[in-house]
Amino acid sequence: MTEAAGTGAEAKDGKKVMLLHGGWMGEQGTCSGDLWCYDPATKAFELVHVEGVKPAARCAHVLAYTKGVCVLFGGEDSDHVLLNDTWELVLGETGAWEWTKKENANPPSARRGSAFTAIGDGRFLLHGGMDGERCGDLWMYDPAQGVWSEVKAGGKLPAPRDGHGMAFEPKRNAVHLFGGFDVSDTRDRFTLFFDTAANPANDDGALVGGAEEKPAAAGTSCDWVAEPSTPSDPCPRNGHSVAVFAEPNNMLVVTLGFHGGAPHPECSEIHELPFADPSAWVVRKFSDAGGECLPLAPRRLHTTAVVEGKMVIFGGWDGTHYLKNVLELDFAKAEGGAPGKKK
């Protein structure tokens, strides 16, 4: 399966799980509309039966969770029709998951392949995607109001793109964006700062974008910063995933993806960038319980979620086959590899 949407979430009794929705079932030539729950404690998926209304089958949509609310947006159905409906998934009083479609939410245009993340104050941020043309717009969804609003960020804006990844860093109240596809695969990296005092390009606390000359409350104003490239940057790619881990180091992780080069266009590396030294990407290696190095099959369009400090990876496309295996990567036990090299 490819292009499913997934997120870490808290289920009944506080259990930490991965929720997985939809995706493209290539062997059947259609989209799924199922909701699955993966429990790392049992290493098993369980199909979640939800009563009432629910999202239509789709792929290439987005899903994220924070503060008890899971938000789903957009994607593409089995007939390749783009969607822009918004859904919230919460645990009901009985402990069962319940979908609610958010009407009159003023959503972004119908699109696929966006980047999406929850941020620290309970809201959600969406960037880019493909709505017939590649988008470069930035949108905020607020579950408390049930509406979307377009965000006019300052600074150096990322080019319109799809197939990129985005993740929130709590320590600096910032969002990190990496890669994607504009007219070709990109390796550029951007940081969106909500707390202007944390912006290294803004030592006096003023907004880099220049509209206001005073610090803004978190989430009310923000600025993009284009991060400098380094010799150890991951190769250009799309269809990858991006995450931030606070432990063991405050770091950005870029996982797998598609770079288009011969002979193996799918990537098999896990790249890590510690924010304390943002000039030194490292390729990480993982071992199984017996200490043997764990080979990672090349793949793209996979689904990832951070659960209990581990990265859970499901499915994807290896260039020949649709995959349905699960990998759990523990960065606290990862082996340090050589710094990455541009390809």
N, C-alpha and C positions, 0 to 999 in steps of 0.2 A: 504494500500500500504506500502511496505517496501523497503529499500535500494535505495530510490530516492536520488538525489544529489541536495543540495540547498545552497543558499548564499544570504546574504543581498546585495542589489545593488541600484544604482541610476538610475531611469527611466526618461522618458521624463519630462521636466519642473522641474527637480530636485527632483521628488517624490521618497521617500525612500520605497523600496518594498522588498519582498522575491521572488527570482526566484527559481523555482523547475523544475528539468528535470528528465524524465525517472522514473525508479523504477520497482519493481516487483509487478505485479498485481496478487496476489496469487489466487484469486477466478477465474480468467481467465487462470491462468497457463502460463502467458507470460509477457514479459517486455513492458513497455511503452516507446514511443519516444517523448512524448509531452513535451512542454515547457509551464509552467504555471507561472503566476504572482499573488502574494498575496499582497493586499493593506491593511495594518493595519487600515487605515482611514475608509475604507468601510467594513472591515471584510469579504472580498470576494475574491475568486480566479477568474482570467480571463485567458482563453486559449489564448496563444500568437501564432498568425499565422505568420510564418516566410517564406518568399519566398526563392527559390533557394535551394542549398544544405544544408543538416542538418545532425546531428549525427544520426546514427542508434539507434533503440530502445535498451535499456540496463538497467542494475541495478548494484549496488555496485561500481559505478564510483565516481569521485570526481569533485567538482565544487567550484570555489572561485572567488571573485571579488575584484579589487582595481583599482583606478585611471582610471575608465572608461572602463576597460577590464575585461571580465569574461572568465575564462579558464576552460575547461572540459577535463578530461583525463580518458581513460581506462574503466574498468568495464567488464561486462559479458553480452552476448546477450541471447536471449530466448533459444538458443540451448546449452547454457553453454560454449560457445566459449569465451575465454578471449580476450580482446581488448587492444590496446595500441595507438590508434589514439588520436590526440590533436586537439582541436577546440577552437577558440576564438569567443566570442559573444560580439558585440558592438552595440551601437545605431548609426544608419546611419543618413545621412543628413535630412531625412524625419522624424526622431524621431522613426522609427521602428527598432526593433532588427534584426541584421544580423549575421548569422553564417559564419565563414571562417575556412576551414580545413587547418591545417598547415602541409604542405608536407615537407619531408626531415628535420624533427625536431629533429632527433637523440633521440628518446624517450626511456624511460625505457622499460623493458620487459612488455609484456601484463600481466595484473594483475587485481585483484579485492581487495576491502577492504583496500585500502591504507588510510593514513592520509595526509591531504592536507591543506595548508593555504597560504594566501597572506602575504607578509612581507612588511615592511614600505617603501621600495624603488621601489615598483611597480613590483617586481618579485614574484614568487610563489615557495613554498617548498613542496616536496612530500617525505614521508617516508614509507617504508615497503609495506605490502600487500601480496597477495598470487598469485604466478605465476606458481603454481604446487607445489612449496615449499614456506614456509614463507620467506619473504625478510627482510633484515635489511639495505638496501641501502638507501641513501639520495640523492635526485635530486633537481636541481633548474631549473625552467623555466623562461626565460626572454622574454616577449612579444616584446621588442624592437628589438631582434634578431630573434625571432621565433624559438628558439632552446632550448633543454634541455642540461644540463651538470651535470655529477655526482659530488657530493660534498664529499670530503674526510675530514670529521670532526675528530678532536682530542678528547681527554678526554675519559670518560667511556661511551662506545657505548651501546645504548639499544639493547636488544636481538631481533632477527628477530621476526616479529609479524604481525598480521592483526587484523582488527576490533577495532583499537585503535583510539584515537582522538588527535588533535594537534591544537594549536591556538597561535597567535602572540600577544606579549605584547609590545606596542609601547614605554612605559616609559623606559624600560631597553633594548630595541632593542633585545628581546629574544623570543624564541619559546618554548612553553610548550607542552610536550607529556605525556599522561596518559593512563595506562591500555592496553587492547588488549588481544590477545590470541597467545601464543607461543606453548607450549605443554599443557598448562592449562591457565585459566584466570589469568591475572596479575593485581596488584594494584600499580606497581612501577611508579614513576614519574621522568621525566628527563627534564632538561632545556638546551636549545641550545643557547649559547651566541655568538652573532656576535661582539658586542663591548666588547673587552677583559677587559676593565677597569671596566665594570659592573659585571664581573664574581667574585662572592664572594670567589671562590677557588683560586683566582689569584690576590693577593693584589698588586703585583708589576706591573701588566699590561702585564706580559708575558703570552704566550699561554700555557694553561694547557697541551695540547697535546705535546708540547715541540719542534715542528719542527722549529718554528721561535721564537726568543726571543725579539719580539717587537710587539706593538699593531698593529692590522690590520684594514684597512678601513672596515666599516660596510658591511657585506655581502661577503667579499673576503676571509675570514678565520673564522672558528667557532669551538667551542668546546662544547661537551656534558658534563653535570654535572648530576650525579645520586643524586637525592635529598633524604635525609634521611626519613625513614618511621616514622610515628607517631601513637600513640594509636587511634587517631581520623580519620585515613585514610579511605576513602571509601572502601567497600569490592572489591575484585578482580572482573573484569567485562570486557566484550567486547560488541560491538554493541551499545555503549553509544555515547554521544557527548560531546565536550569540547569547551569552549569559554573563552575569557578574557573580562572583563568589567572594563573600567577605572573609571566609576562612579557607585554607590556612593563610592566604595572603589576600589583601584586597586587590582583585584582579579581574580582567576581562578575558573571556574564553571564546574562541571562534572554532566551530566544530564542522569538519568535513565540508561538503559542498561540491560545486562544479566549476572547473576553471577552463575547460574546453581544449586543453593542450593534449597532444599525442604523447605517448600511446594510451595513457589512462586519464581521460578527462575528468573523472570523478576523483575527489580528494579523499585521502585516508588519514590526514593528520589532525591532531588536536593542538591548537595554538593557544598559548597563555601569555598574557601581558600584565605584569604587576604594575599597578598605578604608581608605586613608589619609584619605579625605574621604567618609564614608558618608552625607552629606547631599545629595550631588549626583549623581544618576543622569544619564547621558548617553545619547542615542540615537546609535548609531554608523552610519556609512554606509560602503559598500565599493565599490571601483572595479574594473573589469576591466583586462586587460593594456594596453588602449589609453587608460586613464584615464577612461573613461566610468563614470558612477555606475551601480552594479549594482542594479537593482530586485529586491527580494525579494518573491516572490509570497506573499500571505497564506496561512497554513497552520496546522494544529494536528495533534496526534497523529503528528508526525514523529519521526524517530529521529536522535539526534546522538551524536557521539563526539569527543573531543579526541585528535588524532593529530599528533605532531611540532609542537605549539604552535598548530595550526590547528583550527578547529571544522568538522567534516564533518557535513552535514545531508542526510538522505535521506528522500524520500517525504512522506507526510502527506495531508491533506484540505483543499482550498481552499474548501470550501462547496458545490462543484459536482462536482469531479473528484478521483479518487484520483491522487496524484502519484508519480512514480518517478524524478525527476531528483535529481542530487547537486550540492550547493553546498559549496565550500570557502572558509571565511572566515579571513583572516589578520589578527588584531587588531593585529599590529605595523605593518600598513599601513592600518588603518582611519582614516577621516576623522572628526574630532570634530564632532558635531552639536550642536544646541541641547539643553539639558537636557529630559528628558521631562516631559510634563504629565499630570496625572490626567485620566482620561476617565470 
